[in-house]
Amino acid sequence: MEVETLEKIKKNVLAFRHGTARYWSILTEENEFAGFIAVHNLQEEEIAISYGVGPVYRRKGIASSALLELLRWEGIQHKRIVLATHKENEASFNMLQKLNLTYKGLKETGMGMRHVFVC
């Protein structure tokens, strides 16, 4: 595994241990792992949500269903929520648009150019 990936994993583990991030598995009705969804920077007024769904499970509404459920979670109420997707990820961009989030444009995020949405 590359050093950059290992450092990212270590950072995420520390955030989880310190209570500043939460991670959930997305499971199918058959209890198969389909992907994940996470909230970052819980201690801040502006939080970020990340998600990923395995290729076999894409374009089935799984990510949007998980995201809609997470947006109802009381742990993030009254927070500014930011979602960003890679500029090349057309499927994720289209999904976020369909959820009627506010599009802020294509921006440099420190991790590359991303389409940024807020709610």
C-alpha positions as semicolon CSV with decimal commas, in nm:
position;residue;x (nm);y (nm);z (nm)
1;M;0,000;0,000;0,000
2;E;0,135;0,346;-0,079
3;V;0,259;0,566;0,203
4;E;-0,002;0,833;0,123
5;T;-0,285;0,581;0,159
6;L;-0,150;0,450;0,490
7;E;-0,122;0,804;0,626
8;K;-0,481;0,876;0,525
9;I;-0,599;0,559;0,701
10;K;-0,408;0,655;1,018
11;K;-0,559;1,004;1,009
12;N;-0,911;0,860;0,970
13;V;-0,860;0,615;1,258
14;L;-0,745;0,899;1,486
15;A;-1,044;1,114;1,386
16;F;-1,277;0,826;1,469
17;R;-1,107;0,765;1,805
18;H;-1,129;1,134;1,894
19;G;-1,497;1,148;1,803
20;T;-1,450;1,401;1,523
21;A;-1,558;1,156;1,253
22;R;-1,811;0,876;1,216
23;Y;-1,805;0,596;0,962
24;W;-2,081;0,356;0,864
25;S;-2,089;0,054;0,635
26;I;-2,360;0,048;0,372
27;L;-2,508;-0,301;0,356
28;T;-2,747;-0,453;0,107
29;E;-3,067;-0,630;0,211
30;E;-2,864;-0,952;0,183
31;N;-2,615;-0,807;0,436
32;E;-2,340;-0,765;0,176
33;F;-2,096;-0,476;0,210
34;A;-2,185;-0,228;-0,066
35;G;-1,984;0,074;0,047
36;F;-1,939;0,332;0,320
37;I;-2,057;0,675;0,427
38;A;-1,873;0,905;0,668
39;V;-1,900;1,240;0,843
40;H;-1,583;1,442;0,907
41;N;-1,506;1,739;1,134
42;L;-1,797;1,680;1,371
43;Q;-1,649;1,930;1,617
44;E;-1,679;2,210;1,359
45;E;-1,979;2,409;1,239
46;E;-1,900;2,298;0,882
47;I;-1,877;1,925;0,830
48;A;-1,793;1,711;0,530
49;I;-1,960;1,393;0,417
50;S;-1,783;1,131;0,209
51;Y;-1,914;0,810;0,060
52;G;-1,822;0,533;-0,175
53;V;-2,010;0,243;-0,329
54;G;-1,851;-0,061;-0,491
55;P;-1,878;-0,090;-0,870
56;V;-2,130;-0,376;-0,856
57;Y;-2,367;-0,164;-0,644
58;R;-2,351;0,163;-0,834
59;R;-2,648;0,322;-1,012
60;K;-2,898;0,143;-0,788
61;G;-2,983;0,430;-0,555
62;I;-2,773;0,294;-0,270
63;A;-2,552;0,601;-0,222
64;S;-2,839;0,848;-0,248
65;S;-3,049;0,646;0,000
66;A;-2,761;0,632;0,248
67;L;-2,695;1,003;0,204
68;L;-3,059;1,097;0,258
69;E;-3,068;0,887;0,576
70;L;-2,750;1,048;0,703
71;L;-2,885;1,397;0,638
72;R;-3,169;1,313;0,880
73;W;-2,924;1,215;1,157
74;E;-2,955;1,440;1,461
75;G;-2,576;1,440;1,504
76;I;-2,539;1,679;1,210
77;Q;-2,843;1,899;1,253
78;H;-2,769;2,274;1,253
79;K;-2,437;2,221;1,075
80;R;-2,329;2,343;0,734
81;I;-2,275;2,031;0,526
82;V;-2,027;2,011;0,240
83;L;-2,008;1,732;-0,015
84;A;-1,744;1,725;-0,285
85;T;-1,693;1,486;-0,571
86;H;-1,404;1,440;-0,812
87;K;-1,449;1,652;-1,122
88;E;-1,439;1,335;-1,336
89;N;-1,706;1,152;-1,133
90;E;-2,010;1,228;-1,345
91;A;-2,234;0,974;-1,171
92;S;-2,170;1,121;-0,825
93;F;-2,209;1,475;-0,959
94;N;-2,547;1,385;-1,114
95;M;-2,663;1,215;-0,794
96;L;-2,579;1,521;-0,582
97;Q;-2,758;1,746;-0,831
98;K;-3,072;1,529;-0,811
99;L;-3,073;1,566;-0,432
100;N;-3,131;1,940;-0,477
101;L;-2,818;2,042;-0,291
102;T;-2,671;2,386;-0,359
103;Y;-2,394;2,366;-0,617
104;K;-2,098;2,591;-0,536
105;G;-1,894;2,511;-0,844
106;L;-1,570;2,339;-0,932
107;K;-1,311;2,423;-0,666
108;E;-0,961;2,328;-0,557
109;T;-1,007;2,149;-0,223
110;G;-0,650;2,064;-0,126
111;M;-0,713;1,714;-0,259
112;G;-0,764;1,816;-0,619
113;M;-1,041;1,978;-0,816
114;R;-1,385;1,883;-0,688
115;H;-1,745;1,973;-0,760
116;V;-1,864;2,120;-0,429
117;F;-2,220;2,109;-0,296
118;V;-2,359;2,239;0,034
119;C;-2,680;2,198;0,230
